[in-house]
């Protein structure tokens, strides 16, 4: 809030990290006291904020839900998880990854897991603090040491989960459309065999009829 008072009418960049010279570049970064995860808004701003809030409540974590802005000035939603102690770059990266997995929320902002990531606020941004368990970094990292080993948290930067591939057996119909059925396993095997033999030039007919008929 003091930053906004110093720059009235301008968005202010917020960080929950400590810097040696007040510059948000990696060489000046010292430690973080919270994990900050920002999400792009598509439509109703309250919807994604509520989804983040509900999941954090279900997990039992203390958190802050905030209106925020991207660097381009687009409205975003941010969730902040306070920590019981300061964390290193490596601890920040692991905790950010784990928390993104636990939230399971898509449309994460690009660079969301970077320890140098800043959020932007203006006079229209509201904040809501929700009490709960404050995350103990070392305990959380130890607790999830064997979890999410093959995770790719950057997938949450997408607009949603990848569509599942559905393989549906073809529907066979008679010429007049009166009868429809899905071939059984035996019929599918026979059709596959016919197709394979035909592909190598084997004559599949006897007196003008397929051998399977």
Sine and cosine of phi, psi and omega as CSV:
sin_phi,cos_phi,sin_psi,cos_psi,sin_omega,cos_omega
0.00,0.00,-0.59,0.81,0.00,-1.00
-0.91,0.41,-0.55,0.84,0.04,-1.00
-0.89,0.46,-0.65,0.76,0.00,-1.00
-0.93,0.37,-0.54,0.84,0.03,-1.00
-0.92,0.38,-0.53,0.85,0.01,-1.00
-0.97,0.26,-0.39,0.92,-0.02,-1.00
-0.74,-0.67,0.94,0.35,-0.05,-1.00
-0.88,0.47,0.67,-0.74,0.03,-1.00
0.99,0.13,-0.06,1.00,-0.01,-1.00
-0.88,-0.47,0.62,-0.79,0.12,-0.99
-0.88,0.47,0.62,-0.78,0.02,-1.00
-0.91,-0.41,0.63,-0.78,0.03,-1.00
-1.00,0.07,0.78,-0.63,-0.01,-1.00
-0.94,-0.34,0.57,-0.82,0.08,-1.00
-0.61,-0.79,0.55,-0.84,0.09,-1.00
-0.95,-0.32,0.55,0.84,0.02,-1.00
-0.90,-0.44,0.19,-0.98,0.08,-1.00
-0.94,-0.34,0.69,-0.73,-0.05,-1.00
-0.80,-0.60,0.52,-0.85,-0.02,-1.00
-0.97,0.24,-0.51,0.86,-0.06,-1.00
-0.75,-0.66,0.30,0.95,0.01,-1.00
0.94,0.34,0.32,0.95,0.00,-1.00
-0.92,-0.40,0.77,-0.64,-0.11,-0.99
-1.00,0.03,0.76,0.65,0.14,-0.99
-0.94,-0.34,0.40,-0.92,-0.18,-0.98
-0.84,0.54,-0.61,0.79,-0.08,-1.00
-0.93,0.36,-0.33,0.94,-0.01,-1.00
-0.99,-0.17,-0.08,1.00,-0.04,-1.00
-0.97,0.25,0.69,-0.72,-0.01,-1.00
-0.93,-0.37,-0.77,0.64,-0.06,-1.00
-0.21,-0.98,0.25,-0.97,0.06,-1.00
-0.84,-0.54,0.52,-0.86,0.02,-1.00
-0.91,-0.40,0.08,1.00,0.03,-1.00
-0.34,-0.94,0.40,-0.92,0.11,-0.99
-0.98,-0.18,0.80,-0.60,-0.09,-1.00
-0.89,-0.45,0.86,-0.50,-0.02,-1.00
-0.84,-0.54,0.84,-0.54,-0.08,-1.00
-0.94,-0.35,0.59,-0.81,-0.06,-1.00
-0.74,-0.68,0.66,-0.75,0.05,-1.00
-0.95,0.30,0.51,-0.86,-0.03,-1.00
-0.97,-0.25,0.71,-0.70,0.08,-1.00
-0.80,-0.59,1.00,-0.08,-0.03,-1.00
0.99,-0.14,-0.86,-0.51,-0.10,-0.99
-0.97,0.23,0.89,-0.46,-0.01,-1.00
-0.89,0.45,-0.57,0.82,-0.05,-1.00
-0.93,0.37,-0.44,0.90,-0.09,-1.00
-0.90,0.44,-0.76,0.65,-0.03,-1.00
-0.95,0.32,-0.59,0.81,0.06,-1.00
-0.89,0.46,-0.65,0.76,0.02,-1.00
-0.93,0.38,-0.62,0.79,0.01,-1.00
-0.90,0.44,-0.68,0.73,0.04,-1.00
-0.90,0.43,-0.69,0.73,0.00,-1.00
-0.88,0.48,-0.74,0.67,-0.04,-1.00
-0.88,0.48,-0.65,0.76,-0.02,-1.00
-0.94,0.35,-0.64,0.77,0.01,-1.00
-0.91,0.42,-0.61,0.79,0.06,-1.00
-0.90,0.43,-0.68,0.73,0.02,-1.00
-0.88,0.47,-0.56,0.83,0.03,-1.00
-0.98,0.20,-0.30,0.95,0.05,-1.00
1.00,0.05,0.24,0.97,-0.10,-1.00
-1.00,-0.02,0.64,-0.77,0.23,-0.97
-0.91,0.42,0.62,-0.79,-0.04,-1.00
-0.33,-0.95,0.26,-0.96,0.10,-1.00
-0.86,-0.52,0.80,-0.59,0.12,-0.99
-0.99,-0.17,0.78,-0.62,-0.09,-1.00
-0.74,-0.68,0.60,-0.80,0.33,-0.94
-0.95,0.31,0.58,-0.82,0.00,-1.00
-0.46,-0.89,-0.02,-1.00,-0.02,-1.00
-0.73,-0.68,0.57,-0.82,0.14,-0.99
-0.97,0.22,0.10,-0.99,0.05,-1.00
-0.89,0.46,-0.42,0.91,0.01,-1.00
-1.00,0.04,-0.03,1.00,0.03,-1.00
1.00,-0.04,0.09,1.00,0.04,-1.00
-0.98,0.21,0.57,-0.82,0.02,-1.00
-0.93,0.37,0.70,-0.72,0.05,-1.00
-0.70,-0.71,0.12,-0.99,0.10,-1.00
-0.83,-0.55,0.67,-0.75,-0.05,-1.00
-0.79,-0.62,0.65,-0.76,0.12,-0.99
-0.88,-0.47,0.73,-0.69,-0.05,-1.00
-0.89,-0.47,0.80,-0.61,0.05,-1.00
-0.95,-0.32,0.95,-0.32,0.05,-1.00
-0.92,0.38,0.45,-0.89,-0.03,-1.00
-0.88,-0.48,0.41,-0.91,0.00,-1.00
-0.98,0.21,-0.30,0.95,0.01,-1.00
-0.45,-0.89,0.26,-0.97,0.01,-1.00
-0.93,0.37,0.48,-0.88,-0.01,-1.00
-0.82,-0.57,0.40,-0.92,0.06,-1.00
-1.00,0.10,0.06,-1.00,0.03,-1.00
-0.86,0.50,-0.71,0.70,-0.03,-1.00
-0.91,0.42,-0.67,0.74,0.03,-1.00
-0.91,0.41,-0.64,0.77,0.02,-1.00
-0.87,0.49,-0.74,0.68,-0.03,-1.00
-0.86,0.50,-0.68,0.73,-0.01,-1.00
-0.92,0.38,-0.72,0.70,-0.02,-1.00
-0.90,0.43,-0.66,0.75,0.02,-1.00
-0.88,0.47,-0.67,0.74,0.02,-1.00
-0.89,0.45,-0.73,0.68,-0.02,-1.00
-0.89,0.45,-0.69,0.72,-0.03,-1.00
-0.92,0.39,-0.58,0.81,0.07,-1.00
-0.90,0.44,-0.63,0.78,0.06,-1.00
-0.90,0.44,-0.70,0.72,-0.04,-1.00
-0.93,0.37,-0.56,0.83,0.05,-1.00
-0.96,0.29,-0.62,0.78,0.02,-1.00
0.90,0.43,0.46,0.89,-0.08,-1.00
-0.98,-0.19,0.78,-0.63,0.02,-1.00
-1.00,0.05,0.07,-1.00,-0.05,-1.00
0.94,0.33,0.55,0.84,0.08,-1.00
-0.91,0.41,0.55,-0.83,0.01,-1.00
-0.93,0.37,0.54,-0.84,0.06,-1.00
-0.89,0.46,0.69,-0.72,-0.03,-1.00
0.98,0.21,0.28,0.96,-0.10,-0.99
-0.84,0.54,-0.54,0.84,-0.11,-0.99
-1.00,-0.05,-0.02,1.00,-0.03,-1.00
-0.95,0.31,0.69,-0.73,-0.01,-1.00
-0.93,0.38,-0.30,0.95,0.03,-1.00
-1.00,-0.06,0.05,1.00,-0.07,-1.00
-0.90,0.43,0.74,-0.67,0.03,-1.00
-0.92,-0.40,0.53,-0.85,0.16,-0.99
-0.95,-0.31,0.41,-0.91,-0.03,-1.00
-0.88,-0.47,0.62,-0.79,-0.02,-1.00
-0.71,-0.70,0.36,-0.93,0.15,-0.99
-0.67,-0.74,-0.18,-0.98,-0.11,-0.99
-0.94,0.34,-0.20,0.98,0.00,-1.00
-1.00,-0.03,-0.13,0.99,-0.09,-1.00
-0.99,0.13,0.78,-0.63,0.05,-1.00
-0.98,-0.21,0.40,-0.92,0.06,-1.00
-0.76,-0.65,0.60,-0.80,0.05,-1.00
-0.75,-0.66,0.86,-0.51,0.05,-1.00
-1.00,-0.09,0.74,-0.67,-0.01,-1.00
-0.86,-0.51,0.87,-0.49,-0.02,-1.00
-0.94,0.35,0.38,-0.92,0.01,-1.00
0.18,-0.98,-0.29,-0.96,0.01,-1.00
-0.97,0.24,0.79,-0.61,0.06,-1.00
-0.99,0.12,0.76,-0.65,-0.11,-0.99
-0.93,0.36,0.79,-0.62,0.13,-0.99
-1.00,-0.05,0.94,-0.33,-0.17,-0.99
-0.80,0.59,-0.79,0.61,-0.06,-1.00
-0.89,0.45,-0.66,0.75,0.01,-1.00
-0.91,0.42,-0.65,0.76,0.00,-1.00
-0.91,0.41,-0.66,0.75,0.02,-1.00
-0.91,0.42,-0.68,0.74,0.03,-1.00
-0.91,0.42,-0.63,0.77,-0.02,-1.00
-0.89,0.45,-0.56,0.83,-0.07,-1.00
-0.96,-0.30,0.32,0.95,-0.09,-1.00
-0.83,0.56,-0.64,0.77,-0.05,-1.00
-0.98,-0.18,0.10,0.99,0.00,-1.00
-0.99,-0.10,0.45,-0.89,0.09,-1.00
0.83,0.55,0.62,0.78,-0.05,-1.00
-0.91,0.42,-0.56,0.83,-0.04,-1.00
-0.95,-0.30,0.39,0.92,-0.08,-1.00
-0.97,0.25,0.46,-0.89,0.14,-0.99
-0.79,-0.61,1.00,0.09,-0.10,-1.00
-0.88,0.48,-0.31,0.95,0.01,-1.00
-0.93,0.37,-0.24,0.97,0.06,-1.00
-0.89,0.45,-0.37,0.93,0.01,-1.00
-0.96,0.26,-0.08,1.00,0.12,-0.99
-0.97,0.24,-0.24,0.97,0.04,-1.00
-0.95,0.30,0.21,-0.98,-0.01,-1.00
-0.96,0.27,-0.27,0.96,-0.01,-1.00
0.04,-1.00,0.07,-1.00,-0.01,-1.00
-0.91,0.41,0.49,-0.87,0.04,-1.00
-0.90,0.44,0.62,-0.78,-0.01,-1.00
-0.92,0.38,0.67,-0.74,0.04,-1.00
-0.97,0.25,0.58,-0.82,0.04,-1.00
-1.00,0.06,0.83,-0.55,0.01,-1.00
-0.94,-0.33,0.86,-0.51,0.07,-1.00
-0.99,-0.15,0.93,-0.37,-0.05,-1.00
-0.92,-0.39,0.76,-0.65,0.02,-1.00
-0.88,0.47,0.64,-0.77,-0.01,-1.00
-0.90,0.43,0.51,-0.86,0.07,-1.00
-1.00,-0.06,0.83,-0.55,0.03,-1.00
-1.00,-0.05,0.69,-0.72,-0.01,-1.00
-0.78,-0.62,0.44,-0.90,0.13,-0.99
-0.98,0.19,0.22,-0.98,-0.09,-1.00
-0.90,0.43,-0.43,0.90,-0.02,-1.00
-0.99,-0.12,-0.02,1.00,0.08,-1.00
0.97,0.24,0.16,0.99,-0.04,-1.00
-0.98,0.20,-0.45,0.89,-0.06,-1.00
-0.82,-0.58,0.70,-0.71,0.06,-1.00
-0.71,-0.70,0.66,-0.75,0.04,-1.00
-0.42,-0.91,0.40,-0.92,0.09,-1.00
-0.99,-0.14,0.79,-0.61,-0.04,-1.00
-0.87,0.49,0.57,-0.82,0.06,-1.00
-0.99,0.13,0.01,-1.00,-0.08,-1.00
-0.87,0.49,-0.65,0.76,-0.01,-1.00
-0.91,0.42,-0.67,0.75,0.00,-1.00
-0.92,0.39,-0.62,0.78,0.03,-1.00
-0.89,0.45,-0.68,0.73,0.01,-1.00
-0.88,0.47,-0.66,0.75,0.00,-1.00
-0.91,0.41,-0.66,0.76,0.02,-1.00
-0.91,0.42,-0.63,0.77,0.03,-1.00
-0.90,0.44,-0.65,0.76,0.01,-1.00
-0.91,0.42,-0.69,0.72,0.04,-1.00
-0.86,0.51,-0.68,0.73,-0.02,-1.00
-0.90,0.43,-0.65,0.76,0.01,-1.00
-0.90,0.43,-0.71,0.70,-0.01,-1.00
-0.91,0.42,-0.64,0.76,0.01,-1.00
-0.90,0.44,-0.56,0.83,-0.04,-1.00
-0.93,0.37,-0.35,0.94,0.02,-1.00
-0.95,-0.31,0.23,0.97,0.15,-0.99
1.00,0.04,0.25,0.97,0.02,-1.00
-0.98,0.19,0.72,-0.69,0.02,-1.00
-0.96,0.29,0.88,-0.47,-0.07,-1.00
-1.00,-0.08,0.04,1.00,-0.12,-0.99
-0.95,-0.32,0.52,-0.85,0.12,-0.99
-0.73,-0.68,0.93,-0.37,-0.08,-1.00
0.86,0.51,0.58,0.81,0.08,-1.00
1.00,0.10,0.08,1.00,-0.01,-1.00
-0.89,-0.46,0.57,-0.82,0.11,-0.99
-0.89,0.45,0.58,-0.81,-0.02,-1.00
-0.87,0.50,-0.45,0.89,-0.03,-1.00
-0.99,0.17,-0.16,0.99,-0.07,-1.00
-1.00,0.02,0.00,0.00,0.00,0.00
